[in-house]
Amino acid sequence: MNQFIKVIILIQVVVIFLFFLVADVSAQVVINEFSPSEEWVELYNLSPEPIDITGWTLSDEINPSKTLSGTIGSYPSGYFVYQNSGNWLNNDTDTVTLTRGDGTTHTISYGKSGGICKPNDGNTQSIGSLSDGQASGDKFDRFSVATKGLNNSGGTLNPCPTPTPTPTSTPTASPTATPTPTPSPTPSKTPTPKPTTKATPMALLDDSPPPANSEVLGLRGGLATLSPESQVGGSTTQNSSPYLPWFFIIPGVGLILYTSFRLFKNVKEGYNNESV
């Protein structure tokens, strides 16, 4: 049982080895040169062994694939040229793709922006590798005379012009906006308080009856009694009247009452003004 398992494992290892060996050998066949106007593609084999390419295909971007058949020779003379009789490759721009038996591919594009330029002079020019077997696209250029089936190193190049870089416009810096100063708020004026008008105190009048010897309106109390003006015949004649004092008292009392009323009114108005 153990021997059987070992045999199975050995077979699997051999199959895997052969698969990668075939894949590695197939990858050494590459597109080497082609002419869009003459409709041919040249392959080159970098392997020291001939390779059967039956069933491999060549294709472009639009037309159906072209199936290959035959064997390609070994290095260093491993050239194989496929010739198509009709219109196949586009003369201005196209992509040529080789699909190998293991599914891997090799692709070269031309006539596209930044890539290999197209041939100009019809049947005389071609696009090819700078040295046989170089698969990288940046190693391809335009030949003034095709070298179909021959070593590319002996060909004459007609290099593609170096593309002029498109100038990059420098953006114009926008001016920085000057910030508008924010006006400071103007402080509002504090109203000046109006002075409170205080009532001037007035002297209260004493409404008590004046003493006998006090002055009333500049008149002494004694004025109520008239001095004897004349004596007739040695006798004193006194002209007096019982109503004469009231003649002065009544107006005086009235004046006192009026003055008291005005004083009371002024005091009341001053108090009201202070309250407001």
C-alpha positions in Angstrom: 0.0 0.0 0.0 2.8 2.4 0.9 4.6 1.6 -2.4 1.4 2.4 -4.4 1.1 5.8 -2.7 4.7 6.6 -3.5 4.2 5.8 -7.2 1.1 8.0 -7.3 3.1 10.9 -5.8 6.0 10.4 -8.2 3.6 10.5 -11.2 2.1 13.7 -9.9 5.5 15.3 -9.5 6.5 14.3 -13.0 3.3 15.7 -14.5 3.7 19.0 -12.7 7.3 19.2 -13.8 6.5 18.5 -17.4 3.6 21.0 -17.3 5.9 23.8 -16.1 8.6 22.7 -18.5 6.3 22.9 -21.5 4.9 26.3 -20.3 8.4 27.7 -19.9 9.4 26.5 -23.4 6.2 27.9 -24.9 6.9 31.3 -23.3 10.1 31.5 -25.3 8.2 32.0 -28.6 7.4 35.6 -29.1 6.3 38.1 -31.7 9.5 39.4 -33.4 8.4 41.6 -36.3 5.2 42.4 -38.4 4.0 44.5 -41.3 0.4 45.8 -41.1 0.4 46.7 -44.8 1.7 43.3 -46.1 -0.3 41.4 -43.5 2.5 39.2 -42.1 3.7 38.4 -38.5 7.1 36.9 -37.7 7.6 34.7 -34.6 10.9 33.9 -33.0 11.9 30.9 -30.8 14.5 31.5 -28.0 14.5 27.9 -27.0 17.3 25.5 -28.1 14.6 23.0 -29.1 12.1 23.2 -32.0 8.5 23.8 -30.8 5.2 22.6 -32.3 2.9 25.6 -32.6 -0.1 23.8 -34.1 -3.3 25.2 -32.6 -1.7 28.5 -31.5 -3.5 31.7 -32.7 -2.7 35.2 -33.9 -5.4 37.9 -33.5 -5.9 41.6 -33.7 -8.5 43.9 -32.0 -11.4 43.3 -34.5 -11.0 40.3 -36.9 -11.2 36.6 -36.1 -8.2 34.8 -34.8 -5.8 33.1 -37.3 -4.9 29.5 -36.3 -1.3 28.4 -36.8 0.1 25.0 -37.7 3.7 23.7 -38.0 6.9 23.7 -36.1 9.1 26.7 -35.3 12.9 26.1 -35.5 15.3 26.3 -32.6 17.5 29.2 -31.5 19.3 31.0 -33.1 17.5 30.4 -36.4 14.0 29.9 -34.9 12.0 32.2 -37.3 8.4 31.4 -38.3 6.4 33.8 -40.6 2.6 33.8 -40.8 1.3 35.4 -44.1 -2.3 36.4 -44.4 -3.8 36.8 -47.9 -6.6 39.3 -47.0 -7.0 42.5 -45.1 -6.3 41.7 -41.5 -4.2 44.1 -39.5 -5.3 47.8 -39.4 -2.6 50.0 -41.0 -3.1 53.0 -38.6 -3.6 51.5 -35.2 -4.1 47.9 -33.9 -2.9 45.3 -31.4 -1.3 42.0 -32.4 -1.7 39.1 -29.9 0.0 35.7 -29.9 -1.9 33.1 -27.8 0.3 30.0 -27.0 -0.9 26.5 -26.5 -0.7 26.9 -22.7 -3.0 30.0 -22.8 -0.2 32.6 -22.2 0.0 35.5 -24.6 2.3 38.1 -26.0 0.9 41.4 -27.2 2.3 44.4 -29.2 0.3 47.5 -29.9 1.1 50.3 -32.4 -0.3 53.6 -33.6 -1.6 54.5 -30.1 -0.8 57.5 -28.0 2.6 57.2 -26.3 3.3 53.8 -28.0 5.0 52.5 -31.2 4.1 54.7 -34.2 2.6 53.2 -37.4 4.7 52.5 -40.5 4.5 55.2 -43.1 5.9 53.9 -46.4 3.5 51.0 -47.2 5.2 47.7 -47.9 8.8 48.7 -47.2 8.4 49.5 -43.4 7.7 47.2 -40.5 7.6 47.2 -36.7 10.0 44.9 -34.9 12.1 44.1 -31.9 15.4 46.0 -31.7 17.1 42.7 -31.1 15.7 39.2 -31.9 13.6 37.8 -29.1 13.1 40.9 -27.0 9.5 40.7 -25.9 9.1 44.0 -24.1 7.1 46.6 -26.0 9.6 49.3 -25.1 12.2 47.3 -27.1 10.2 47.6 -30.3 10.5 50.4 -33.0 9.9 51.2 -36.6 12.2 49.8 -39.4 12.6 51.7 -42.6 13.2 48.4 -44.5 11.6 45.1 -43.2 13.8 42.2 -42.2 11.2 39.4 -42.5 12.8 36.0 -41.7 16.2 37.7 -40.9 18.1 39.0 -37.9 16.6 42.3 -36.8 20.0 43.6 -35.6 20.9 44.2 -39.3 17.9 46.3 -40.1 17.7 50.1 -40.5 15.6 51.9 -38.0 13.2 54.8 -38.8 12.6 55.8 -35.1 9.3 57.1 -34.1 9.4 60.9 -33.2 9.6 61.7 -29.6 6.1 62.9 -28.6 6.0 66.5 -27.5 4.8 66.7 -24.0 1.6 68.7 -23.6 2.4 71.7 -21.5 0.7 71.7 -18.2 -1.1 74.9 -17.5 -0.1 76.4 -14.2 -3.2 77.4 -12.3 -3.3 81.1 -11.5 -3.4 81.7 -7.8 -6.5 83.4 -6.7 -5.9 86.5 -4.7 -6.5 86.1 -1.0 -9.5 88.0 0.0 -8.8 90.7 2.6 -11.0 90.2 5.5 -13.4 93.0 6.2 -12.8 94.4 9.6 -15.8 94.0 11.9 -16.9 97.4 13.3 -16.8 97.6 17.0 -20.1 98.4 18.5 -20.5 102.0 19.6 -21.2 102.1 23.3 -24.6 103.7 24.0 -24.6 106.9 26.0 -25.7 106.5 29.6 -28.4 109.1 30.2 -27.5 111.7 32.7 -29.9 111.5 35.6 -31.9 114.7 36.0 -31.3 116.4 39.3 -34.2 116.0 41.7 -35.7 119.3 42.5 -36.1 119.6 46.2 -38.7 121.9 47.6 -37.2 124.8 49.5 -38.4 124.5 53.0 -40.5 127.5 54.0 -40.8 128.7 57.5 -44.1 127.8 59.1 -46.1 130.6 60.4 -47.1 130.5 63.9 -50.9 130.9 64.0 -50.9 131.4 67.8 -52.2 134.8 68.8 -49.3 137.3 68.9 -48.4 138.7 72.3 -49.5 142.1 73.1 -46.1 143.7 72.4 -45.4 141.7 69.2 -45.5 143.2 65.7 -48.2 142.2 63.3 -47.4 143.2 59.7 -45.1 145.8 61.0 -47.7 147.2 63.4 -47.3 146.9 67.0 -50.1 145.8 69.2 -50.1 149.1 70.8 -51.4 150.6 67.6 -54.8 149.3 68.4 -55.0 152.1 71.0 -54.7 155.5 69.7 -52.7 158.0 71.6 -54.6 161.1 72.7 -54.1 163.6 70.0 -55.2 166.8 71.8 -56.4 168.0 75.0 -59.2 170.6 74.9 -59.6 173.0 77.8 -57.2 171.1 80.0 -59.2 167.9 79.7 -58.1 164.9 77.9 -60.4 163.9 75.1 -59.8 160.2 74.0 -61.2 159.3 70.6 -61.4 155.5 70.8 -63.7 153.0 69.2 -64.4 149.4 70.3 -64.3 148.2 66.6 -61.0 149.7 65.6 -58.8 146.7 66.8 -61.0 144.2 64.7 -60.3 146.4 61.7 -56.7 145.1 61.9 -57.2 141.7 63.5 -59.5 140.3 60.8 -57.3 141.0 57.8 -54.3 139.8 59.8 -56.0 136.4 60.6 -57.0 136.1 56.9 -53.5 136.8 55.8 -52.1 134.1 58.2 -54.6 131.5 56.9 -53.8 132.3 53.3 -50.0 132.0 54.0 -50.5 128.7 55.8 -52.5 127.3 52.9 -49.8 128.3 50.3 -47.1 126.8 52.4 -48.9 123.5 52.8 -49.6 123.3 49.1 -45.9 123.9 48.2 -44.7 121.2 50.6 -47.2 118.7 49.1 -46.0 119.4 45.5 -42.3 119.0 46.5 -43.1 115.6 48.1 -44.9 114.4 45.0 -41.9 115.5 42.7 -39.5 113.6 44.9 -41.7 110.5 44.7 -41.6 110.6 40.8 
